[in-house]
Amino acid sequence: MSVIAMTFVGGMMIATSLPALAITATESEPRASVYAPIDDTISLTPQTVEVASEAETPLLAAEGYAVEAAPPPIFSEVANVGSVSIVQSDLVVWPVLSPENRSSGFGPRDAPCAGCSTMHDGVDFNPGNGTPVMSIADGVVVLATENGGGLGVNVEVQHNIDGELVTSSYAHMQYGSLAVAVGQQVTAGQTVGLVGSTGQSTGPHLHLEMFGADGVRFDGFAWLEAHIG
């Protein structure tokens, strides 16, 4: 019995200590390795599209196009800056957010104060003290001063409107509110200062003057109505 027991124990030790591959290696019949690659037997059927015999392929007409050269800029001489290129502005806006609030218009009037003119060269907007004053169009600043005499704190911007040089002047603005400098390029709607009452002024308002290359003032309100929109 002891011999049989020893034989059984020896067989168990061999079975648990030898890997399966070592045992199968002694077999006479060859077997495929578990690590051998498997051939891919998947076959794909190519896709096809059937088109009816009466179907026609339309020809797309080539679209034409035109190339337009950009309008030439206007060159202006700016003090202490030199020649400045002013490109044409495609947008014109009101100088204040509430243009309907106005007092003196352009033209003859009764002088509202001692030293005030009887010929009003601009139009007065009354949107309220401290309201932002905006450039009416793209352009270049040619004047920005707090010592504008009767105009007080004053900014002038030159614009290229349809190939013509137009200047807009913003007067009586608050001290310390200048937001631009001479030679600076500005865009339509950009703030240049704040409504005030500097210079010869009877109260807070924006005095807007407009003139062409000849320096002759014209009715800025009528001009804006014709160009805005």
Helices and strands as residue ranges (DSSP letters): H 2-17, H 20-24, E 74-78, E 82-86, E 107-108, E 119-120, E 122-125, E 132-134, E 139-145, G 149-151, E 153-161, E 164-173, E 185-186, E 191-194, E 206-212, E 217-218, H 220-227
